[in-house]
Amino acid sequence: MEAYITEILIAIGIGVVAGHFVFMLKAMRQIEDLHDWHNVRDADGRFAWYVRQSLESSLDRLADAILAQTDVLRDLGYEVKHTREDVDKLMRE
């Protein structure tokens, strides 16, 4: 019976070590992927993850323009709705 207990304990130990080994392999792959991604460069030779100030400014201006267009479209929709109501009211009279 002692031999079985020893074999069981050895098997459990091997399983734990194997589990840690698999975890370490996954972690190594993730670190390599992260390194590979961070090492990507654009056509200008700059790192792809680095956002230039000019691009950031352009995106901010674009977002502002989209918000302004949204406000104009909302106002236009409001005017169309009320114009339609006025026309319907005139048609009923």
N, C-alpha and C positions, 0 to 999 in steps of 0.2 A: 504493500500500500504506500509506503514511503517513496518508492521509486515513481509511482504515479503522481504523487504530490509534487515531487521534484520536477518531473516532466511537464506537469501543468504549469508550475511557476515559471519554468524556462519558456514555455510556449507563450504565456502571458507577457513575460519580459520582452520576448522577440516581437510580439504584436505591438507593444508600446513603442519600442524602438522603431519598428517599421512605420507606425503612425506618425512619429516625429519626423522620420525621414521623408515621408510623402509630404508632410506639411512644409518642410524645408525646401523641397523641390518646387512646390507651388510658389512659395515666397520668392525663391530665386528667379522663377519665370516672370513673376510680376515685377520684380525689380529690373530685370532685363528689358521687359516691355516698356516700363516707365523710362528707363535710360534711352532706349531706342526712340521713343516718341519725343523726348526732350531734345534729342540730337538732330531732329529734322530741321532743315533750313529751307528758306524760300529761294526764289530766283535771284534775289539780291545778296544771298549769303547770310541773311539774318536768321536767327532761330524762329521757327514758325510760331512758337508759343509767346513770343515777344510782340506786343501790340504797340505799334508806333503811335506817337502823340497825334500825328496828322490824321491817321485812320480813326483814332478815338474821337477827334474833333469832328471829322466828317460824319461819323455815325451819330454823334450828338446833334449836329445840324439836321441830319436826315430825320431823326426822331422828332425834332421840333417841327419840321415841315409837315410830317405826317400828322402830328397833333393839330396843327393849324388847319390842314385839309379836313380832318375829322370834324373840327368845330364848324367849318364852313358847310360841310355836308349835312351836319345836324341842323344848322339854321335853315338850309335850303329845304330839308324835309319838313321842318316846321312850317315854312312859308307855303309849300305845296299843300300840306294838309289843310291849312286855314283857307287857302285860295279855293280848294275843292269844296270846303264847307260853305264858303260864300257863294260859289256858283250854284251848289245844290239849293241853297236858301233862295237865291234869285229865281231858279227854275220852278220852285214851288209856288212862288208868288204870282 
